[in-house]
Amino acid sequence: METTGHTGGSVPGGRPVPGPRGLVDVLLSLFGSFGRYFEAIGALAGEEAREAGALYLRLAIMLAAALFFAAFGYILLLLFAAFLIATIFHVAWIWILLVFTGLHFLVAVVCATHVKTHWRTPVFSATKSEISRDLNALSGGRNP
């Protein structure tokens, strides 16, 4: 069954085919279509953001648990090593733990010094210079 529209055109399924309209009608239809498109894209992005947020929250919780248990296991491993060394060399375990503590503080100082020396290292220098050249060219200056 075919249905005719107000311009005489028809399509199967009963929807009328719009005829020629004015420029204002076409522009309003175009902007309306853009609005519906961006609304649909925004809704899809919102849904995906919620799903991604839930996923990353679960992953963050699992990472925190893994770090907690790894740190706890590391402490137990150090205690085991201290008692093993104390048993083998007949030294008080507290002194071995003191040496372990000193070694850990030494590693922490080395890491902190490394971070301090590299903290001011410029990042994205190539991108920054490219953007500077582009801005200079747009403002009328010529930079080779």
Buried (B, 14 or more C-beta within 10 A) or exposed (E): EEEEBEEEEBEEEEEBEEEEEEEEEEEEEEEEEEEEEEEEEEEEEEEEEEEEEEEEEEEEEEEEEEEEEEEEEEEEEBBEBBEEBBEEEEEEBEEBBEEBEEEEEEEEEEEEEEEEEEEEEEEEEEEEEEEEEEEEEEEEEEEE
